[in-house]
Amino acid sequence: MKLHIEGNINAYYVQTLCMIFFPGEKFSGEGEEDPHTLDLRVSETDAGITAAVTICCDGKSATAEKTWDRREDLTADRQRKLVIGHVILTAAGELLHYRPSWGMLTGVRPSKVATELLLKGHSKTRVKKMLASDYLVIPKKAALATDVALYEQQIIGVPDPRDCSVYISIPFCPSRCSYCSFVSYTSKRPLSLIPDYLALLRAELREKFRLIRELGLRVVTVYIGGGTPTILTAPQLRELLETVAEGTDVSALREFTLESGRPDTIDAEKMAIAKAFGVTRVCVNPQTLCDEVLRGVGRFHTAEDFYRAYDIARASGIECINTDLIVGLPGDSFTSFSATFDEILRLDPENITVHTFCVKRAAEILRQDNRIYNLRGGDAGKCVDYSQIRAADAGYKPYYMYRQKNMVGNYENVGFAKEGFEGLYNIYMMEEIHSIFAAGAGAVTKLMEYAAPESGKKTVITRLFNAKYPYEYLDAGVPTAQHDQIVSFYRERGF
């Protein structure tokens, strides 16, 4: 798409709005021809902001214009974005006969706006109405965002600046899903790196935990993610968990997650080790219980493998099991997804996370079919609605939510939990509540000085990046250069 814009306009914001209607779209440079064009003009006076747009697509065009009267409760930048969003959604919606469920909300955290409005003193009903009128969010999504915001704030409470979490990266998998873009290794040669990788990872963890103790911080959650952490052998898993137990008081953690992920990597010995070392939450992820769909996306396990792994996890005595499902997988349908969801409810896990299929540019599936991006999403909307209605009926609450670019149907990912079993690390990480000390290849430590939305200040975040790939991580060694940056960050804040 080629953009022509005039006025005080953030071009990237305009691109993100265009991506709602043209998923996977690339934007042309000067002098390039393109069948899709957008002409946008914005002018401002003391009284208001006027935006006018014309969008052309394959020989058809639509226009929209709106004047936004200035409001004291919103910043000038926010009002500018709102009026631009209104005209682009109006014109593109007319052109493509499509209304996006989330209106002009394009960010990762759709509940963020609801949180801000609630903290300004608006009622739940008023917040839902404002999301619908100002941001053009459809009513059921406005209600979802408001419910998630209320639940998150209840869980977060008043953050303690001494709290932190630890993330541990195991970027290896038994096979690579065709839709995956994470750094994960599956072939024999990279998998042979695991013993050396684990040794270095343990050394980095010891350094990170030492710094945490030196600064007087308190670890409240530990999350071992990937990749597939249970690709480790039982002795390797024991070594890793021993290192965590040496570094922090596991019994004092509010949550300790082992993302087991792939059912074909789970066995009774590994789950027994996890339980013995204080793991309180495991993820056993079928994605779907339709074997044909699983084969189509490159997952080598079967529905039967999932049932076996789930039973093992349940028998281990680990108190919280999460299951991940994906709406809109290629080859899936409402019939097969609803059957999967009903089966998961029958198993009665403490957490259910429902993702919407999302294709990143690095995913293998794009080399198989570059038409995989889907604006309307086929059955995905029905599947999303079904999961949310059935989860509520079964006593689960939506406790966190996030979105990504190029999601099928422009929907959302939602975590559901039974009361008292919310995935705390997910909330702390997504809402940027406290620092995350990360170890391993591709891990990003985020040092945070949290600022409540009602304070009018911004949360301060400093990111420290580890080497991305395991072989680079092994070459680089323990990232000791981060030590001074971490200490400086906290000493400047009185720790």
C-alpha positions, 0 to 999 in steps of 0.5 A: 500500500502506498501512503500519502499523508499531510499534517501532524500524523504518525505514519506508523500508526496509520500503517497499523490501522491499514493492517487491520483491513489488509493483513500482511500488507507491505508499504511502498516507497517513493516512486513505486506503483501500488494498487492500494493507496491511502490519502490522508489529511489532518488539519487542526484548530483550537476548537477541533481536529479534522481528518479526511481520507480516501482509500483506493483498492483494486480500482474501487475507492471510498472516502470519509471525513470527520471533525473531532471537537477537542476534549479536556479528558484526552491528550491532543495526540490521543484525540488526533489518533482517534479522529484518524482511526474514525475516518480510516475505519469508516472508509476501509469498512465501506470499501471492504464491507468489514467491521473490525471487532476491536475497532481501532485498537491495534496494540498488544494490550487491548485492555490497557485503555479500559484500565486507564478509564477505570482508574480515572473513576469511570464506571464499568458501564461507562468504560464499555460505552466509551470503548464503543463510541470513541474507539469503535470496539464492538460491544462484546469486545468492549465488555471483554476488555473491561472485564479483563482490566478489572480482574487484572487490577484485582490480582495486581493490587499495589505492586511492590517495587522489590518484586521481580520474576525470572524467565528461563529460556529453553529454545529447543523443540522436538519438531517445528510447527509450521506457524512458529516464528520463535527461536527454537531448534529441532534438528539433531546438530542443534539439539546436540548443543543442549548439554553445553547450553544447559551448563552455561544457562545454569551459570547465568542463572546463578549470576542473576539470582546472586544479583537479585539477592544483592539488590534485596529483591524478591522473586515472586514467579519463575517461568521456564519457557521455550521452545519446549522445556520438557525436551530436556531429559529427566536428569537435565531437568533435575539439574536446571530445577536444582539451580533454581532451588539454589538461587531462590526460596522456591517455597516462597514463590507465588507461582513456578511454571514449567511450560511442558508444551508438547505432550510427546515430551512429557513423562511421569519421571519429569513430572515427578521431578518438577513436583519435587522441586516446587513447580506449581503450574505446567502447560500441556498444550494440545492446540487442537484434538484433531489429529489431521489438523495437528499433522497439517501444522507440523506437530507430531503428537496425537490427541491420544498423546495429549490425553496420556500427558494430561493424565500424567501431569494430573497424577503428579500432584502439580496443582495447576494445569494450563492447556493451550488451544489455537482458533483458526488453524489451517484445516480446523473448523467450528465443528472440530474446534468446539469438540476440542473445547468441550473435551478440554472442559471435561478434563477440567484444567485450572487454566485454558488459554485460547489463542487466535492463529497468527502468522509471523513473517518468519513462519514456515507456513508462509513459504507453503501458502502466502495467502494464509492471512485471513481478514474475516477469519472464516469460522474463527469468530464463532470459535472465539465466541464459543470458547468465551461463552462456554468458559464463562458457563464453566466458571472460568474468568478471563484474567489476561489478554493480548493481541498480535499483528496478522491474527486471523479475523483480527481477534485476540488471545485470552487466558481463562482461569478458575478462581485462584489459579490465574497465571501470574507471570503472564499478567506481570509480564504483559502489564509490565508490573515489575522487572523480569530477569531473563536467562538463556538464548533469546532472553530479554531482561526487562528492568522496570520502574512501574508507574500506575496509569492514574499517576500520569507517568510512564513506566520506565523500562530498560531492556537487556538482550541476550544473544539470540541463537543458542550457538551465539549464546554459547560463544558469548558466555555468561552476559556479565556486562549486564551486571553493571547495568542492572546494579546501576538501574536499581542503585539510582532508585535507592536499592 
